[in-house]
Amino acid sequence: MKKILSIDGGGIRGIIPALVLAEIEMKTGRPTALDFDLIAGTSTGGIIALGLSRSSGEGKALYSAADLAGMYEKRAEEIFPRSLLKDIVSLDGVMDERYPVQGLESILEEYFGEEPIGDGLTRTLVTCYDIQNREPLFIKSWRKEHHAVLMKDAARATSAAPTYFEPALVPIGGAIRALIDGGVFINSPAVSAYAEAKKIFPDENDFFLLSLGTGELIRPIGYDEAKGWGKAGWAIPVMSCMFDGMSDASNYQMEIFLGERYVRLQTTLSVASDDMDNVTKANLEKLKGEASRLITRYEGEIDAICKLLTS
């Protein structure tokens, strides 16, 4: 059996799947990268996928899932630094990116250094969109053309969410690509990960796929509220609708493709904010609480996953 892990996008809400994986690692006693034949991620999920795959240089994982959860908790305000001046100049993300990119890039440099994606512990896939060539781009660690792409550059590209951060310029295959967050076309990369696994392992008929969400949006958008919105009003809400809708569609398709060999661990955000950039201490605690409730709710499924991973 070949095992696949898919992690959704969702900004600071990435702390939820990171904590779920920390629970799994605690129960298996093994790093995630050694238990999955392919790890795929979009946006914040792409950062987690790359972090899990980062090698210590001795065939061991440099970071645990708990380490990555700690990154979100401790460094959130560096990734999404709020500035009244920036809010005014950007009109809260309407006229310019909402956040300067230096904080994010500094953290990615710290965590990934000059490590190429091809040196990861397992096959790793992150999603981006090329705005110059107007096409999706899947950065694949096993693809020769992508082998030398630096993890920090792949992480920067997959997390370059429009209106939040400026596009990333990444050298790939002798060309400089202008890339943005893969969430604009595929917030949950589960279906694509499964398709890639079928290509990588053409003789394999037995697949298991674990898909991790970052919290399902339940905040309604009322008709009376939205009917007067123009481009500025829809700038942020339309992205949340796209991300949530694509994740739901992916979940439906994977249930058809794999049935019981597919597990989706997701929770509704009934307490925490669904904003991708709400990094207040109060909201981070609420996100941790959402993760804890998800783990409790799916305790049986998580135990079964751990048993499968260690068998």
VOGU-3710 file (C-alpha; in Angstrom, 3 decimals, decimal comma):
1> mkkilsidgg> 0,000/0,000/0,000  1,161/3,512/-0,858  0,277/6,225/1,626  -0,444/9,847/0,695  -0,844/12,925/2,901  -2,623/16,064/1,668  -2,747/19,339/3,635  -5,076/22,240/2,813  -4,271/25,921/2,697  -5,619/28,379/5,247
11> girgiipalv> -2,976/30,800/6,535  -2,522/30,819/10,294  -5,152/28,079/10,521  -2,347/25,721/9,450  -1,760/25,235/13,166  -4,766/22,850/13,133  -3,332/20,178/10,775  0,102/20,662/12,353  -1,343/19,744/15,757  -3,244/16,782/14,293
21> laeiemktgr> 0,015/15,487/12,802  1,769/16,086/16,126  -0,820/13,793/17,729  -0,202/11,142/15,086  3,572/11,405/15,494  3,219/11,066/19,254  1,196/7,881/18,853  3,359/6,289/16,152  6,684/7,439/17,543  7,768/8,189/13,971
31> ptaldfdlia> 8,243/11,334/11,856  5,486/11,910/9,313  7,811/11,918/6,309  8,868/8,322/6,945  5,263/7,119/7,036  4,014/8,643/3,769  5,179/7,969/0,217  3,978/11,393/-0,920  3,118/14,578/0,971  1,247/17,361/-0,828
41> gtstggiial> 0,309/20,804/0,404  -1,143/24,094/-0,707  -0,198/27,452/0,816  0,207/26,970/4,587  -0,195/23,244/3,911  2,718/23,485/1,493  4,904/25,024/4,194  3,984/22,186/6,551  4,637/19,563/3,846  8,087/21,000/3,195
51> glsrssgegk> 8,844/21,291/6,897  7,923/17,659/7,510  10,144/16,606/4,615  13,181/18,667/5,655  16,051/16,313/6,431  18,557/16,744/9,221  21,202/15,466/6,809  21,321/12,068/8,499  18,140/10,593/7,067  16,102/11,936/9,967
61> alysaadlag> 13,454/14,643/10,094  14,789/18,021/11,154  11,377/19,184/12,356  8,564/17,384/14,089  4,957/18,341/13,471  4,960/19,823/16,977  7,895/22,043/15,951  5,872/23,354/13,007  2,821/23,961/15,188  5,122/25,916/17,488
71> myekraeeif> 6,280/28,005/14,533  2,714/29,139/13,892  2,085/29,871/17,542  5,337/31,711/18,269  6,047/33,431/14,953  2,550/34,314/13,738  2,921/38,049/14,285  6,116/38,058/12,212  4,301/36,413/9,305  1,273/38,700/9,532
81> prsllkdivs> 2,566/41,943/11,104  -0,229/44,478/11,480  0,697/48,078/10,770  -1,771/50,965/10,803  0,321/52,782/8,174  0,361/49,711/5,900  -3,404/49,293/6,341  -3,948/52,904/5,320  -1,571/52,798/2,331  -2,934/49,490/1,060
91> ldgvmderyp> -6,562/50,331/1,887  -6,575/47,094/3,906  -5,269/45,037/0,983  -7,323/46,640/-1,794  -4,646/48,888/-3,359  -1,535/46,939/-2,303  -0,592/43,751/-0,493  -1,792/43,720/3,083  1,546/42,562/4,518  5,234/43,157/3,797
101> vqglesilee> 6,906/39,908/2,844  10,131/40,328/4,811  8,862/38,616/7,956  7,631/35,541/6,095  10,816/35,317/4,036  12,994/35,610/7,137  11,204/32,692/8,807  11,393/30,560/5,653  15,123/31,289/5,431  15,549/30,264/9,057
111> yfgeepigdg> 13,627/26,999/8,713  14,744/25,908/5,241  18,059/27,636/4,522  19,514/26,520/1,193  17,950/23,042/1,266  16,646/21,942/-2,160  13,272/20,261/-2,373  14,880/17,257/-4,051  16,768/16,386/-0,860  13,637/15,903/1,226
121> ltrtlvtcyd> 12,909/12,711/3,140  9,913/11,823/0,981  8,291/12,886/-2,282  6,884/16,352/-1,740  4,474/18,357/-3,885  3,430/21,989/-3,440  1,002/23,938/-5,589  1,479/27,372/-7,157  0,035/29,408/-10,000  2,235/31,035/-12,660
131> iqnreplfik> 0,718/34,481/-13,345  2,914/35,220/-16,375  2,247/31,957/-18,194  -1,269/31,753/-16,760  -0,990/28,128/-15,725  -0,953/25,977/-12,590  2,460/24,802/-11,443  3,036/21,776/-9,243  6,535/21,856/-7,767  7,514/18,187/-7,435
141> swrkehhavl> 10,573/17,073/-5,506  11,032/13,987/-7,703  10,917/15,881/-10,997  14,413/16,518/-12,383  13,591/20,090/-13,410  12,425/20,893/-9,863  15,042/18,973/-7,882  17,190/22,061/-7,232  14,307/24,403/-6,298  14,996/25,638/-2,792
151> mkdaaratsa> 12,455/24,671/-0,166  12,240/28,276/1,019  11,397/29,410/-2,513  8,760/26,720/-2,979  7,266/27,663/0,410  7,292/31,364/-0,481  5,556/30,681/-3,805  2,817/28,401/-2,526  1,948/30,855/0,271  1,893/34,057/-1,831
161> aptyfepalv> -1,834/34,621/-1,351  -3,164/37,485/-3,480  -3,963/40,643/-1,470  -1,888/39,273/1,443  1,616/38,951/-0,035  3,274/40,002/-3,278  4,009/37,285/-5,890  7,211/35,256/-5,567  9,945/35,186/-8,214  11,406/31,683/-8,252
171> piggairali> 14,142/30,263/-10,523  12,949/26,973/-12,011  14,557/25,110/-14,891  16,595/28,069/-16,107  13,690/30,541/-16,019  12,343/32,945/-13,424  8,696/32,166/-12,684  6,279/34,677/-11,115  4,190/32,557/-8,748  1,262/32,988/-6,387
181> dggvfinspa> -0,582/30,813/-3,882  -1,841/27,526/-5,329  -5,054/28,065/-3,413  -6,368/30,194/-6,287  -7,057/26,960/-8,155  -6,674/24,057/-5,705  -6,870/24,733/-1,974  -7,033/21,020/-1,154  -4,454/19,130/-3,243  -5,832/15,665/-2,417
191> vsayaeakki> -7,072/14,814/-5,914  -3,870/16,016/-7,554  -1,771/14,127/-5,012  -3,698/10,949/-5,763  -3,273/11,469/-9,521  0,481/11,976/-9,079  0,752/8,862/-6,915  -0,965/6,845/-9,638  1,688/8,092/-12,084  4,615/7,505/-9,730
201> fpdendffll> 3,455/3,994/-8,799  1,761/2,686/-11,966  1,773/-0,927/-10,759  0,239/-0,127/-7,370  -3,489/-0,646/-6,871  -3,710/-0,065/-3,141  -3,612/3,558/-1,956  -4,480/5,287/1,303  -4,920/9,055/1,435  -5,188/11,215/4,541
211> slgtgelirp> -6,504/14,724/3,888  -6,181/17,400/6,573  -8,250/20,558/6,597  -7,536/23,881/8,280  -11,060/24,457/9,523  -14,277/24,743/7,568  -15,786/28,186/7,144  -19,313/28,536/8,474  -19,596/32,333/8,738  -22,485/33,262/6,424
221> igydeakgwg> -22,351/36,027/3,823  -25,803/37,574/3,735  -27,438/38,655/0,503  -28,169/42,154/1,805  -24,530/42,459/2,847  -23,046/41,233/-0,434  -25,410/42,676/-3,029  -23,722/46,079/-2,969  -20,164/44,815/-3,063  -17,941/45,660/-5,992
231> kagwaipvms> -14,359/44,582/-6,600  -13,155/46,038/-3,316  -15,888/44,446/-1,232  -15,439/41,003/-2,755  -11,606/40,990/-2,709  -11,211/38,954/0,485  -14,595/37,156/0,780  -14,408/35,729/-2,749  -11,103/34,030/-1,879  -12,602/32,364/1,179
241> cmfdgmsdas> -15,529/31,127/-0,940  -13,121/29,736/-3,555  -10,913/28,011/-0,993  -13,779/26,426/0,922  -15,677/25,360/-2,192  -12,639/23,739/-3,787  -11,863/21,799/-0,615  -15,423/20,482/-0,438  -15,315/19,447/-4,113  -11,996/17,645/-3,592
251> nyqmeiflge> -13,409/15,803/-0,588  -16,426/14,619/-2,585  -14,228/13,375/-5,434  -11,817/11,528/-3,161  -14,660/9,747/-1,378  -15,697/8,399/-4,779  -12,154/7,462/-5,834  -10,959/5,708/-2,678  -13,948/5,137/-0,425  -12,818/3,816/2,967
261> ryvrlqttls> -9,156/4,148/1,973  -9,639/7,917/2,123  -9,905/9,812/5,423  -10,673/13,501/5,743  -10,017/15,160/9,109  -11,728/18,541/9,172  -13,535/20,678/11,724  -15,935/23,580/11,582  -14,623/26,838/12,991  -17,340/27,328/15,564
271> vasddmdnvt> -15,144/29,251/18,024  -11,996/30,464/16,260  -11,946/33,082/13,517  -11,854/31,840/9,921  -9,617/34,742/8,875  -6,318/33,495/7,494  -4,417/36,299/9,238  -6,012/36,579/12,676  -2,896/36,098/14,792  -4,124/37,510/18,079
281> kanleklkge> -3,146/35,426/21,086  -6,816/34,851/21,837  -7,495/33,454/18,376  -4,398/31,268/18,393  -5,660/29,703/21,623  -9,050/29,178/20,002  -7,431/27,520/16,974  -5,554/25,187/19,310  -8,864/24,421/20,968  -10,434/23,644/17,581
291> asrlitryeg> -7,565/21,230/16,887  -8,052/19,568/20,270  -11,754/19,080/19,619  -11,022/17,633/16,178  -8,552/15,160/17,682  -11,086/14,093/20,310  -13,892/13,769/17,762  -11,802/11,631/15,410  -9,918/9,667/18,074  -10,991/6,322/16,599
301> eidaickllt> -10,039/7,316/13,069  -6,672/8,645/14,231  -5,919/5,428/16,110  -6,797/3,425/12,974  -4,514/5,673/10,886  -1,654/5,170/13,325  -2,159/1,414/13,209  -2,084/1,477/9,397  1,050/3,646/9,328  2,953/1,352/11,687
311> s> 1,789/-1,988/10,305
//
